[in-house]
Each structure stands twice: as structure tokens, then as C-alpha cells.
Amino acid sequence: MATDTCYTIIHQDDSADQPSIQELKSALEKGSEEVKIETMKKILVTMLNGDQLPQLLMQVIRFVMPSKSKTLKKLLHFYWEICPKTNSDGKLKQEMILVCNALRNDLQHPNEYIRGATLRFLCKLREPELLEPLLPSCRSCLEHRHSYVRKNAVFAIYTIYKHFEYLIPDAPELIQSFLAAEADQTSKRNAFVMLCNTNQTRAVEYLNNVFDQVPNFDELLQLSVIELIRKDCRNNSTNRGKYIRCIFDLLNAASHSVKYEAATSLIALTHAPAAVKAAAACYIELIIKESDNNVKLIVLDRLEELREKHENILDDLVLDILRVLSSPDIEVRRKALRIGLELVSNRNVQEVVVFLKKELAKTIDQDFEKNTEYRQLLIQSIHSCAIKFSEVAANVVHVLMEFLGDSNNPAAVDVIAFVREVVEKFPNLRSSITEKLLETFMDVKSGKVFRGALWIVGEYCADVQDIEDAWKQIRAGLGEIPILASEQRLLEEASNEEKTEESTGDGKNPVASSSRRILADGTYATETAFSNNLSALAKLEAVKAAAKPPIRALLLSGDFFMGSVLASTLTKLVMRFAEISKDSQRVNELRAEAMLIMVSIIRVGESPFVTTPIDEDSHDRIMSCLHVLEQLSRDTAIKSVFLHDTKASFARIVEAEEKRTAAKKAKDKSPTAVQVDDLIIFRQFSKRNLMDENDEYELDLTRATGQGDLRDDLISKLSRVVQLTGFSDPVYAEAYVNVHQYDILLDVLIVNQTSETLQNLSLEFATLGDLKLVERPSQHNLAPHAFHSVKATIKVSSTETGVIFGNIVYDGPGTSESNCVVLNDIHIDIMDYINPAFCNETQFRSMWTEFEWENKVNVNTNITDLREYLRHIMKSTNMSCLTPEPALSGDCGFLSANMYARSIFGEDALANLSIEKQGDGAINGHVRIRSKTQGIALSLGDKITLAQKTVA
């Protein structure tokens, strides 16, 4: 189908005046060359739009055909291509004899361009009576001195042989002889392609004779050789050894396209480890040398497929793959790192980590586009390596902790998350990690990082010296306490200094102080209470803006969540110190100091010195810590909660994450189950497949047409049938809605339920949302009680609930009578485009902050179990739950969970479910949905609302 001739329809402007037949004849007869060119263009446009203009045939033959103008000759070829060449009885018109003679003269023309253009035109002729007299001239053109003529002569002979083999039965022998003697690479390629498609045996015979010359061939000819090798190996394996050697040689070709095809073909020919490594090395070289990022991504996908099939073979190439990180594009880097991390093993993990640390160091010294994102990516990669291979954790954790003070918040958050996981999984590193963490305490800038660091300090400072060091660092980060009293003193000092300056100024110039102050415009200055208030506010702002220790600065900026974590950390440190130390005086000192800090945080939170006042949750949390310290030695259950349960909770989260990762890996590696009634395919007996690899063109075609869709069974089809009209309507219609990846196919069955013929029946569709009708269905006449099937394709451009509506219009028995049947709406379900996906907590929070569209849906359901409602929402929206199972376990009156999904268009959908159980058993709360686009947020909200009503 791809090789059939394609014709073009050119738009004709109806508003312009169309010349009459007589005007066209006159222009062809009496006009100059330029006039004739313009006239021929008008004739061609008119003919392409349906008017054949048979009256002009002789005028063209008489006045245009003798011209020597190359432009006119080219237009003439277009004219001969589309003009009717036969009479109504199917016989060739008499005038075509003149045309045939003119074409033969052009084939013998001394100008090579005219010869070549005429030969190209012969490829489009489908009249054997016209072609037969021209064959001797075509044969002679194979021996022309100019390569342009020879290469077009080959394709002319190929096309004639393909459609009318009897006209030139010896074409393969002729082209084989031509190929053996030809020197021009393009002509050789055309001849070789003809032999491959007409007589493959002769093509293989030629290839066997020139195996040694293949590396020196032209790029196009090398690609043709690769194509022949793939074709021949499907049916004949005798030359496989030669072919593999030839493909190996082509891996070193100069052309990138040849390298890519050679590597792909090599994997199809053999699965030998040496061949797999050579193909992978070729892919890597292509990625590094190719400048186009799209090509890099395509080749990386091929490399990923290769890794999945031959995982252990490519381990030695992991450092070569990481060389791709030299590319400036962040997507290429992300994909290369993902592939590289899958290949990390005990043998190469040290080298990989050293390489990643060097790349991390470069992000500090160099400043380029998306530098911070790349740094975060590297930190996550090192994190992954260190968790998988404990031997490198000690080497990298201290290096990464240097980035805790990074101004790039996400990178620093990733580092603290990594440190928290390492300190839990590797107990022998805890002492050195906490020591290093305390050293970098004063460099931290982010409240989120401080929260993580304080939690680590509270959980893992286990001996007296560590607790004393941690306390010292926390006090240094807080500065002078009580905070409120010290801030008020600073404000008073600032006011006193200003008064002192004013009094000093008055002492120096008493006359000026007693006299009225005059402004620059000559008016008297006045002072009001408002200006005094402004002055006081300015002093307060100056005190706020003064340099302060990091924890104090965060508290005064309104980060009281961090303040509540600080209170919890201080409580844990005091409890642990009391447990391991017998110095009761020191315990009481720490306890009193901790309580003073907590009270100080609450008091300053209610003062004007903070940007935002303390929130209720943080206030309650700090107060609860105060009460715990107040009753320090009385309740052992509370001590167990603070000192053991929180750490155990985190350990369960880490364990659940490991299990999820292991389960995903096992699922990816699990073999595909074979059903009992599936056919057994013997590879040795199969001619269509080669080494259990399908032809890539066939696979692409299957994907494009949707034939590989496993859901396309009978039950699925029946569930997707939508009734469009009623049974009592004169025309009954129902549609099968087949959703492919990027388009929707509507297969509409129309039934004439009347006893009369319905004329000019047409199906008219319109769409709402990001849907677009590709083509309008044509009109039909429908006999009484007859059936007819109409197909319509609708393109989908984004994840959004769309609506297709329309009507059926037809003419009744009367000439002027027109009828219309309105169709039922077809709603396109957003769930066809959304799939469950996974992202880590940091990515979720980053996207939650970034996405601007939010849809809040209030919970209204008769489900009484919180977990059951979460499962129902996940099932209704195709979203996966990101909140770990341990965090959801237990009997509690409220539940909060994060959910995530991704559309086939790459759009992310986030959701947060916050619900609580009321006293009467009903569930109350809301679901917040966020996305980058408005459509997906609204559509998911509607879906949740409908799902609730269904249950209710």
C-alpha cells in the first residue's frame, strides 16, 4: 500500500473568476511561454478538482508539447498523468499516439534532465499500450553517460516490470547485469532495491559476491543491504554467519542511520552475548554523538528494551551508558540514569558511585540550565545505589550531607530523606552520621530539612555525649531565650538608640529644635500619631530583618510546624537522657530548659514579632510535649510512644517500601502465563518470525491500528455499545465505541425501520471537549428495513471527559421533505486514558505545589468504613495510593491518603483524601484533586461525584 501512487487534490478558489474553455484555448495557442505556463497551471488545478477538460487535449498536443521549456515539459508530465487517456469503450485514444512519439523523443533527448524527468514520469503510467513502444528507449537509458538518467531508468523498468511483467520479462537479468557493471552508488542502490523486491535470489547472489565491499558502500545502499539480510534470514538461515559478520562491519559505518539499523538487525539475527554487547555499545555511541535529543531518547528506549531482555550481559557497559550524562537535556539524563541504575551490581557499584559523585561536584562548579533539577536527580541516584548496596553507603552519606545547606530546597530534602533511611538501615553508621549532621546544623536553610534533621537527632542520639552535643547545637540554632523577651529588648534598644540620637542632635543645635521645621516646598512639617505608628512598625520590621540563628529565623518567619518537631525532639532527648544518665540535676536542668524553649515558642507565636501567628495544631502539639515533660517519670506508656513507637513506625515504612520495590521488580521479571488452550509455536517451523522477534514494521503497524489491544473481546465490545436512537424511531442507530490510544473509532449500525427507501441519509457528529472529528461520513441511500454500517474516527488530544452528539438527516419520499433524528449523547470516559502510577513523596509534594488547577469534592456517601471508601475511590478513578500501608493501618476515626495517576498523554493527576468518621457513623471530609490542566481536574471531580452517587 505504501508504494502505490498518491494523487494530490489542490484547493480551487471559487471566488476567483474561472477562465472559459475558449480563453484557455486562445492562451495556449497565442500566448508566450510564461502565459502558457500559467495557463497549464490553471488547467491542472481545474482537472484535479474534477473537470477533465477533454476539449483541450489537441490544443495541448499542438501548442504545448513542441515547446523546449523545461518548466512546460514538467507541467506537461503532470497533465499526461491526470488526463483521461482512453475512450468510453476503454481503448486508448488516437491522440495518444502523438503523445507516445513525443515521450520517445524525450527519452532520446540529449539533455539528461529531460530524459530523467521523462523516466520518472513513466513510473506513473498504467497504460501498457503507451509503455510498450517506449521500452527500447528505457533500456538504452541504462547505458547513458549520466547517473541521473541511469538511476531513473532503473526505477522506470522496475515499475513497468512490477505492473506489467509480460512487457519486460527479462528485467531481473537486465538489472543484475547493470548492477555488476555500475559504479554510481545511487544507481546501484536503486537496482539493488529492485532485485530485492522482484527476484530476491539474484539480490542475495549479488550480495554474496560483494560482501567485502559492503563497508565502503553508500549509506542508502548499506541500508538496502541490511533490509535484504533481515528479509532473507526469515526464510533461509544458510548465510546467517556471513550476514552477522557483515552486520558487525556495518556497526562501524560513518552514517548514524546505518549504525542504528545494523544494531537493531544484529539483535534480531543473534542473541549471542558478544553481539548484544556490540549492539549496545553502538547504541551508546549513537546517543553520545547524535545532536538531536529526540533521536537520543528513541535510541535510549531501544537500549532499555535490550537491557530488559539481556540484563546481566550489559552490566560491564554501565559506565559507558553514564557517559550519556554529558548531554545537556534533562530528559536524556533522566532516562540514561534510570537505565544505568538498573545495571548496577556488586561488581561495578563503586565505580558508578565515584562517577556520580564527580557529576555531583560539577553541578556546584558549573551553572547551566536545569542545574538544580540535575543535582536532585544525581542525589536520588546515589541514594538508590547506597540503599541497594550497603558497602557504598558509608562513602556517600558524608558527601551528600554537604548539600544539606543547599539553597535548592528539593535537593536538600532528598539528602535528608536519604540520611534518614541510611541511619535506620545501617546502625553501625549512626554515630558518625549524627556527628556530621550536627556539624552542618547551622548551615541548613530549609524548614523541611530542619524537621528531618531534628527527627534524626531525636531518634538516634543514643548516648550522653551525643545528646549533650545535639543540645548545644539546638541552643546555638535558637539563640537567646526566651525568644520574645530578647526580641522585645532588641526593639527597645533600637528605640532608645533613636531617642539618644535625637537628643544628641538637639543638644548640638538647640535653636533648630525649638523652631518650626520647614519642608522643601516651603510648608510647615506636622507630626501625627499615624506617623508615630509607622515609625514603630518600621523599627519592628528592622528588628525582624536582623540576622538571626537559623532555627530562630524560621520560627519568627512562621514555621511553627518545625517548632512542634523541635518540641518533640527536645522531649525525646530529655527522656533518653533521663533513661541513660544518673545525674538527676542535669536531667532537671535539661527538662527545665526544654520547657522554657517550648513556652518561649508558644509566646513568640502569639506576639507581633512573627510573620504569621502560631497555628492551633502546632500549639496543641507543643503543649502536649510540655505536659509530658511535666510528668516525666510517671507514665511509662507515653515514654514508650516517644522513644520506641515513632522509630518502629519509620522502620515499618522503610520495610514496606522495600517490599513494594521487590514486588514490582518480581512482577516485571515474572514470565507471561500461557493459557492451556494457547497454540504452541515452534520457532524452527515458523517462517514469519526470526529468533522469536517479530518484524518491527509489523509490530508498529499492529500498535498503530490497535490490533494488539487485549481488551478487544466480545464481552468488552458488548459493554461499549451505546444506543443512539429509540426502537420506535424511523431510523434505529447504535454505536460501538472503540477507544484506541489517541483516537476513538465509532462503528455505527443504522437500521431503516420504515417501508420506504431513505435517500441521502447522512450521519452528522459534533464534539465537546478536546475531541475532533477527522472526516465527515458520506451520504447513503437505505432500502426498506435495510442495515448499514458507518465508521467515524475522532481524534483525542488531552485527558478530558468529552461528549459526542449529533443527528441523522435523510430525505423522505417527497422531494422537498427532509427528516432529522436526534441522537443520544456519547460520553467519553476519562478512565480510558488514566492509568495508576507511582511517584515518591518529594515528587508528589513538588507537583502539588506546582500545579495550579484544584478541584475540591465534598464526600457524600453511605459507606461507613474509611478504608472501604478509599478503595472505592481508587477503583473509580484508576488512581494508586501513595500512602504506605502501615500509615493507613490501625483503627482510627480519621484517614488521610495521597493518590496519583498518569494519563497516556503524560499528564499527572494528584489527589488527597481527607475524611473522618462522625459520631453517627457517617463519613465526612473532602477529596482535593490537582493537575496541570483544568480538564483533568474537573473530569476526575465529576467522576468521583458520580461514583459517590452510585454507591449512595
N, C-alpha and C positions, 0 to 999 in steps of 0.2 A: 504493500500500500504506500510505503514511504517513497517508492521510486516512480509512482505514477505522475503523469504530467499535471501540474497545478495551473489553473487559469485564474486570472485576476479580473475582478469587477471594479471599474473605475467610476466614481461618482460623477454624474452628469448634472450640471447646474441648470435646473428647469427655468430659472428666472431669466437666463440669457436667451437672446433670440437664436433659434436654430436655423442654420442655412438650409435652403431648399436643395433638392436634387440638382436642379438646373444650375444653381450658383456653385455647387461643388464641381459639377462637370466643367463649367467655364473656368474655374480656378485651376483645375488640373490641366486644362488644355492651353490656356493663355498665360498662366501665372509664371512668375520666376521661380527659381529653386527654393527661395525662402517661403514664398506663398504656397508652393506645393507641399513643403514640409508641414506648415501649419494646417493646410487642408487635410493632409493624411492623418494628422493627429486628431482632428475633428471627426474624421470618418471612423477611425479606430475606436474613439470613445462612444460614438453612436452605435457601432456594431456590438461593442462589448455590453451595451445596455439593452440589447435585444433586437434592434433593427438591422437586418442583414444587408440592406442596400445592394441588391443584386444588379441594379441598373448601372452601377459604376464599375463593374468588372472590366469591361472593354476599355473604358476611359483610363483605368489604372494601367492596363496592359500597354495601351498605346502611348501614353504620355509620361508615366512614372517609371515603368520598367526599363526603358532605354537610358535613363539618367545614370551618370557616373558618380553622383554624390553618394558618399558612404552613409550619411545620415538617412537619405531616402531609401537606400538599399536595406538598411536595418529596419526602417518602418515598413518597408515592403514585405520583409520576412514576417513581421507581426501580422500584416494584412493576410498573407497566404495562410498563416496558421489558423486564423479565425473565420475566414470567408468560406461559404459553402462551396465545396469542390465537386459535388455530384448533383445530378438532376433528381427529379422526384422519383424516378424509377431506380435510383441507386447507382446509375452508371456515371462514369467520370465525364465532366463537361468537356466539350470540344475545345474551349478556350484554354484548358489546362495543358494542351499540347504545347502552346506557346510558352506557358509558364515553365514547363519541363525543359524546354530548349534553353530558356534564359538561365535556369538554375544550372544546367550543364555547362553553359558558357562561364558562369561564375565559379564553378568548380575547377575550371581550367584557366581562371584569371591569373595574370602574372602577379597581382598584389596578394600577399599572404593573408592580410586581414580579411579581404573579401572571401577568399577561399575558406578560411577558418570560420567566419561568421555563417557562411552558407552550410558548412558541415554541421555546425551547431544547430542550425535550423532543421536539417534533415532528421535530427533526433526527435523532432516533434511531429513529423509527418506520419500519418497512419493509412495512407493510400498506397497499396503495393503497385498499382498501375503507374503511379508517379515515380516511385522509388526504383523500379526495375531498370529503366533506361539510365539512371544515374550511377548505378553500381560500378561500372568500369572506371568512371572518373573518381569515385571514392577509393577504389583500390589503388589507383595511380597516386592519389594524395598521400598514401602511406610512405611513398618514396620521395616526397617533397623535401627540398633542402632545409625548410624552416620548421622548427619543432612545434610552433603554434599550429601549423596545418596538420602535422602528423598526429599530435595528441587529440585534436578534434576529429580527425579521420577515424581513429580507433574507437571513440565513443559513438560515432555515426554508424560504423559497422556493427558495434555491439548492440545498439538499439534496433537496427534492422534485423539482425540475427535473432534477437530476443522476441520480436513480434512476428516476424515473417521468416522463419528458419529456412523455408524452402527457397527463398531468393538467393541466399548465400550459404549453402550447407557447409562449405569448407572454411567458414570463418575462424573456428578454433585453430586449425592448422596454419591458416594465414597469419593469425596474430601470434602464434607461437614462434613462427619463423621471424616475424617482425621483432618480437621481444628479444630473440637471441642476437639480432644484429643491431638493435637500437642502443644509442649512447645517452640520449636525453632522459633524465630521471623522471620527469613528469609524464612523458610519453610511455616510459616503461611502467610507471605506476598504473596508468590507465589501461594498458594492455594486460598487466598482471591482474587487475581487478576484473577485467572481462573474463579471463581464463578461470579465475576463482569462482565466478558466478555461472559460467556456461560449461566448462569442462575442467572440473577440479583435479582430475588425474593429471592433465597436462600441466596445470599450475604446480602441482607437487613435484612433477618431473623436472620442471624448470628450477624450482627451489632447491632440489637435491643437487643440481649442477652448480649452483651459485652460493652454497652455504657459506663459503669463506668470504664472500664479498658483501654479505648482508650488513655487517657493522659499518661499511662505507656507503651504504645506500642513502638516498634522500629520506627525509623524515616521513613523507607521505607513503613512500614505498615500504619503509620499515613497518609502519602501522598496518599496511595491507598484508605484509608477511605475517605479522602477529595474528591478524584476523584469520588468515588461512590456517595457521598452526592450530588455533583453537577449533576451527571447523573440522579439520582433518582428524584431530585426536578423538573426536566424538565417535567416529566410525572405524578408525584404523589406528591401532596402537603400535604398529611395527616401527614407525620412525620416531617414537617418543624420546628415545635417548638423544637423537640428533636435535630434535626440537628443543629439548631442555638446554642443551649446550648453546644453541642459537639464542634462546631467550636470555641465558646468563650473559652472553656477549652484549645483548641489547640493553642490559641494566646499566651499562656504562655509556650509553648513547648521549649525544650532546643535547638532544631535544627532551624537554621535560615531559611532554605528552607521550613520547615513546617509552621513557623510563616508567611512567605510571602504568601504561598498558602492559609493558613487559613484566613488571612486578605482579600485577593482577593475574596475568596469564600463567606466570610461574606457579603461583599458589594453586591455580586450577589444575595444572599438569601434575604436580607432585606435592606431597606433604613431608618430604624429607627435611630434617632439621636444618641442614645446610641451605636448602632452598628457601625455607621460611626466614632464616636469618638474613639471607641475601636480599629477599624481597623487603623485609622490614628496614634494613639498612638503606635500601633505595628509597623507600617512603620517607625516612628521616631526612635523607639528603635533599629530597624534593621540598620538604617542608621548610628546611633552613634556607635553601637557595631561592625558592619561589617568592616573589614580592607580593602577589595577590593574596590577601587574607582569606578570601572565600576558598581559594584553592587549598590553602593551608588547612582550613577546617575540614574540607572534604577528604583530604589525604589522612588527616588525623582520625577521621571516622573509620577509614579503611584500616588504619593501624590498630584501632580499638577492636574491630572485628577480628583481626589477625590475633590479637592478644587473647581474646576470648576463646578462640579455637586452639591456640598453641601457647598456653600460658607460661609453662616452665621454660620453653625454648628461648623466649625473648628476655629472660632475666639479665643476661650479660649486656643487653643494649640499653639498660635503663639510663645510664649516664649520657649516652648518645641522644636519647629521647629528651632528656632535660636540657640539651643544648638548644632546643627549640625555644627555651625561655628568653633567648636573645631577641625574639620578636617583640615589637612594642605593643602589639594588640593584646588586650587583657583577655579576650575570649580564647585566643590561641593559647595563651599561657595557662589559662584555667584548664583547658582540655588536655594540654600536654602534661600538666601536673597530675591530673586525675589518672591518666594512663600510666605515668611514671610511678605513682604511689601504689598502683595495683601490682607492679612488677618488683616492688621492694621485698627483699628476702634477707635472711640472716647473713648471707654472703656479701651483700652489697649495701646494707643499710648504713654502715659507717661512711662510705664514700658519698652516698646520697645526702646524708645529713650535713657533711662537710660542704658539699656543693650548695645546698640550700642556705647554709649559714653565710657563705660568700655572697650569694644573691641578696640575702637579707642586709648584709653590710652595705651593698651597693645602693640600696634604697635610702640609706641615710646620707651617703655622699652625693648621690645624683638626684636631680629633681626633674621628673618627666611626667607626662600625662598619666593620670590614674596611679600615681606612685603609692598613695596610701592604700588603695584597694589591692595593689600587688603585694604590698608588705603584709597586709592582713591575710592574703592568700598563702604566702610563704609561712607565716606563723601557724596557720591551720594545718599546713602540710607537715611541718616539723612536729607539731602536736600529734598528728596521726602516727607518724613514724615512732615517736617516743612512747606512745601508749602501746603500740603493737610490739615493739622490741625494747624490752626494759634496759638492755645494755647501753642504749644511747641516751636514756632519759637523763642520767647524771651529767652528761656532756652538754646537753642543750638547755636544760632548765635554767641554769645561771645566765646563759647568753640571752635567752628570751626575757628574763626578768629585767634586763637593761631597758626594755621597751615599756615597762610599767608607767614610766613618766612621759610616755609619748603623747604629744598633743592630739594625735589621731585617736579619738576615743574608741572606735571599734577594734583597732589593733591591740590597744592596751587591755580591752575587755577580753579579747581572745587569749591574751597572755595569762591573765589572772584565772580564766577558766581552765587553761592548760595546767597552771601551777596547782590549782585546787585538785584536779584529777590526779596529777602525779603524786602529790603529797598524800593522797588517800591510797593509791595503789602500791606505792613503794615506801614502806615505813622506814627503811634504812636511810632515806634521803630527807626525812622530815626535819631533823635538826639543822642541817646545812641550808635547807630551803627557807625555814623560818628566820634564820640568821640573816640570809641575803635579803629576804623580804623586809626585815626591819631596817636594813641599811638603806633601802630605796624608798622607805616610807615617806620621807619629806619631799620626794620628787614627784609623787603622784598628784595628778591634777583633776582626775575624774572622780565624781562621787560613786559611780558604779564600780570602778576599780577599787576605791577605798572600801566599799561594802564587802567585796570579795576578799580583800586583804585582811580586814578586821575579822571576818568569819574564820579565815585560816588561822590567824593568830589565836583566836578564842578557842578553837578546837584542838590545835596541835602544839601549843606551847605547854609542854607536859612537866617540866622540872622548874625548880625555884628560880634558877638563874635566867631561864628563858622568859618566865613571867615578869621578873624584875626588868629585863631589857625591853620587853614589849610595853610595860607600863611607862617606862622612861620615854619611849618613842611616842606613845599616845599623848603623854603630857606635853611633849615638845610640839606635837601637831596641834594641840589645843591652845597653847599659850597660857596666859594668866587666867586663873579662875578665882572667884565667879566671873563668868563672861560679862554678864550685864553690868556689874559694878565697875569692872575695868573699862568697859566701853563708855559708861557714863562719866567716869573720871577723865577719860581722854576728851570727851566733849566739853567738860567743864574747863579742862586745861586749855583747850582751843579758845573758849570764850574769854578766859582770863587773860590769855596772851593778847587777844584783840583789844581788850579793855586797857591793858598795860600800854599797848602801842598808842592807843588814842590819848591816854593821859600823858604819855611822854610827849606826844605831838602838841598837846595843849600847853604843856609847860614851856616848850620852846617858843611858842607863838601865842601868848595869851590874847592878843588883840584879835587875831583871826578867829579864835574860838568864840569870843563874845559877839562878834559881828555876824550879821546875816550872810548866809552863803549864797553866792550868785552863780547861776549856771552859765554855760557857754552862750546861750541865746539871750542873756540879759535878764531872765526872770529869776525870782527868788525860789530857792530849793525848799521843799517841805518834807517832813518825815512823818509816816503814819504807822499804825500798828501792823498793817499789811506788810510794809517793807521790813518791819522788825521780824515778822514771821518768816518772810522769805530769807532773811539773813540767818535765822535759826535753822531753817531747812537746809540751807547751803552748808552750814557748819556740820549738820548731821550727815549729809552726803559725803562731805570731805572725810569725816571720821570713818564712814563705811568704806570709802575707796582707799583708805590707807593700807599699806602692805601688812598682811596677817599670815600666821601659820596656816597650812593647807586645810586641816580639819576645821579650824575656827572659821576660815573663809567660806567653806562650804556650808557650815551651819548658818552663818549670817546671810548667805545667799538664798536660804530657804530650803536646803536639802535635809529635811528632818527625818526622812527615811533612813539616811545614813546615820543620823543621830540615834534612831532606835536600834540600829545594828550595833552602834558603838556602846549603847547601854547594855545590850545583850552580851557583847564581848567582855565588857568590864565585869558583869555578873559572873560569867564563866571563869574569868581569870581569878576573881576573889574566891569563888567556890573551890577551884582546883588548888589554889594556894593554901586555903584552909585545910584541904584534904591531905596535902603532902608536907606541910610545914607545921612545926610545933610552936613556932613563935607567935603566940596569940596577940601580942602587942602589935606586931607588924600586920597581922591579919586585920585587926581593928583599924589600923591606920589606912590600909588599902580600902577597906569596906567604907570607912567614913569619906575617903577621897572620892571613891566611886559614886557614893550617894550625892556628894556635893556637886560632882560633874553633871549627874542626871538632873538634879534640881536646877542647876545653872542653865542646862539646855532648855528645860521647860520654861523658865523665867524669861530667858532671852527670846524664846519663840513667841512670847506674848508681848514683847516690847516693840517700840518703833525702829529698833536698830536692824531688824531683819527685813529682807525684801518681801517675803510672804510669811504670814503667821503660821505657827505650827498647826498641822492638821490633827484631826481628832484621833485617827488610828495611831499615829506616832506618839501622841500624848499618852494614850492608854497603854501602849507598849512600854514606854519609859516608866510610867507609874507602876506597872506590874513588876518590872525589874527592881524598882525601889522597894516594893513590898517584899520581894523575895530576899533582898539583902537585909531587910529589917528583921526577917525571921530566918536568918541564915542556918541555924543549927537545929531547927525544929522539924522541918518536913523533908524526909528523905526522898519522897516521890518527886518533888519539884527538882531536887538535886539531880536525880536520875534523868529527868527530862532535859535539863540544861547540859549535863556533862556526857550523856551517853546516847540519848534518843536522837538528837539532831545529827550527830555524826553517823549513827546507824542508818538514818533516813537517806543521807547523801550516799552512803555505801550501797544502799539498795538501788538508788537511781543510777549509779555507775554500773552496777551489775545488770540492771535492766537494759541499759544502753548497749552493753557488750552482747547481751543475748539477742537484742534486736539486730545488731550488725551481723552476728554469726548466723542468725536465721535468714537474713537477706542474702548473705553470701551462699548459704546452703541452697536456698531457693534458686539463685542464679545458676548454680552448678548442677542442680538436680536434673537427671535425664528426663526427656519428654516421655510421658507414659504412652504406650502403644496399646490401642484397643484390641480386643480379641478378634474382631472381625476385620481389622485392617489388612490391606494387601501386603504381602511380603515382596519386597523389591530386591532382586539380585543384581548387584551393580555390574557383574560380569556380563549379564544378558541384556543390560539396558543400553540402548543406543542414544537416547536423548540426553542422558546425564553423563558427566565425566567426573570421576573421583567424588561422587556424591555432591557435586557442585552444579547447580542449575545455571543456565546461561543468564548472565546479568541483564541482558536486554529483555529476556523473557520475564525475569523477576521484576524489573522496573515496570514493564507493561502490566503485569499482574497487579502490582501495587496501585498503578495509576487508574486501572479500570475497576478496582475494588473487588476483584475476583478472589482475592485471598482472605476476604472477610469471613471469619469463622462463624459469625453470628447469623449468616445468611441462610438459615434453615427454614423449614416450613412453619414451625411454631412462631419463630421470630417474624416471618412475613405476615402471618395472620394477625399478630398483635400490632402490626404497624399499618393495617388497613384502616382508612378513615372514610366514613360515609359522607359524601358531599351533598347529596340531594335526598329527598324523601321518596318512599316507594310509590306515592300517589302522583309524583311529578311526571310530566310527559317524557322527560329525559332523566333516567337514573344514572348517577355517577358515583364511583368510589375510587379512592386513590391509595396505592401502596407507596408509602414514604420510605425511600431507601437512603439512609444518611451515610455518605462516604466522608472522607476526612475534611475536604474543603468544599464539597458541593452536596446538593440534595437532588436526588432523581425522583420525580413524581411520575409514577406509572398509573395513568387514569383510565379506568374502564368506563365507557359510555354505552348505555343501552337505550335504544329507541323503544319506548313502551307504547307508542301510538301505532295506528294502522296506516299512517301516511309517511311518505318519504320526507325527511327533514333535509332541506337544502342549505348549503353554505354554513353548516354547523361549525362554530369555532369556539375554542376554549380560551377565555381571557383571564390571565392571572395578574395580580398586583401584590406587592410585598410591603411589609412594615418592618423596620429594623435594618440591620446590616445584611440584607439579602438582596440579590439582584437576579432578575430573570435573564437567562442567557439568550434565548430566542423565543419568539412567539410561535405557538403551534399553528400549523396551517389549517385551512378550512377543508371540510369533508361533507359529502352527501351520505346520509344514513338511511338505508332502506327500512321498511316497517319491521319492527321487532328485531332489528339487526344489532350487532355488537361492534364496537370499535375501540381500539386501544391507542391512547395518545401519551407520548412521553414529553416531559418538560424538565429542563435542568436549571437549577437555581444555585448560584454561587454564594458561599458564605465567607464573610471577611473578618468576623470577630465573634467572640463568645457572647451572645446576647439572645434572649428569647425573642424569636421573630414570629410574625404572623403572615400567612399566605391566604389571600382571599381572592375571589373572582366570581365569574358567572359564565354561563353557556348561552350563546346567542345563535339563533337559527331562523331561517325563513320558512314560513308555513306554506300551505298550498297556494294561497293568493300571492300575487307578485309583489304587492306592497306591504304584506303582513310580515312583521318581524317580532320574534318572541325572545324572552330573556328569562333564564332560570338562575336565581342567585345561589351560589354555592356556600356550603358551610365553611367556616374558617378552619385552616390547618395551623395548629400551634406547634412550632419547632421547639423541642425540649432542649434546654441548656445542658441537661445531663449527658446528651450525646457527645458533648465536646469537653467535658470536665472529667479529669482522672485524679484519683488520690495521689498525693506526692508527699515528700518529706523534706524538711529543712531543719537546721539546728535552731536553738533558742535565739542566738545572736542574729542570725539571718532573719528570723521571724520579727524580732523587735525592730531591726533596721528597716524592713519593709513596712511594718506597721507605722513607723514614724514617717516614712517617705510617702506612702500612698495617701492621696487627698480625698478620695471618694469613700464615704462611710454611709452605711445603711443600718439603722437600728430597728430590730424587730422585737416587739414585746412578746413574751411567752404567754400562750393561751391554749392550754391543753388539759385533757383529763387524765393524762399519765401521772401517776403519783410517785414513781421511783425515779430518782435523779439520774442514775446510771442508765436506766432504760430510755429516758428521754434523750440523753447524749447519743446512745446507739441509734435511736430513731432519726435524729438529725443527721448523723454521719451517713446513714443509709440513704436518706432522702436527698442529700446534697453531693454524694460521692466524695466527701472530704475525709481525710485521715486525721486522727487525733495525735497531736504532738506531745501532749502532756503525758509523762510516763505513768505506767500502771500503778506503781507504788504511791504516787502522788494522789491518785484517784481512789485508792483503796481505803477501807475503813467506813464505819457508819457515822455519817455527819449530816448536819442539816443544810449544808450548802455545798455547791460544786462549781468550780471554775476550770475551764479547759480551753486550750487553743487548738484550732483546726486549720488545715491547709490543703489546698488543691491547686492543680495547674491545668490550664486548657491546652488543647492541641496547637493553639496559636502562640503558646509560650506566655500567656497571661497568668499572673499569680492571683489567687483568691485566698484571703485570710479571714478567719472568723474567731471570735471569742465568745464563749458561752458562759454566762454568769447567772446561776439560778440558786434559789433556796426554797426549802420546804416550809410552808406555813403551818400554823397550829392545826388547821382543819385538814391537812394532808395535801392541799393543792400546791402546785409548783408556781413560783413567781420569779420573774427575772427578765433577762433580755439576751438576744444574740446580736452582736455587733459584727458587721461584715465590712471589710475594707478591700479595695482594689485600686489599680491604677486608672481603670476606665469606669465610667458611670454605668455602662450597660451591664457588666458582670455583677456589680454590687446590687443593682436593682433587681436583676433576674434571679439571683440567689435569694434575695429577700422575699420575692414573690413565691419562690419555690418552698421556702421554709414556712411561710404563712399558709400556703395551700396544704402542705404536709400536716401542719397542726390541725387544720380544719378536718382533714381526712380522719385523723385519729379521734378528734373530738366528736 
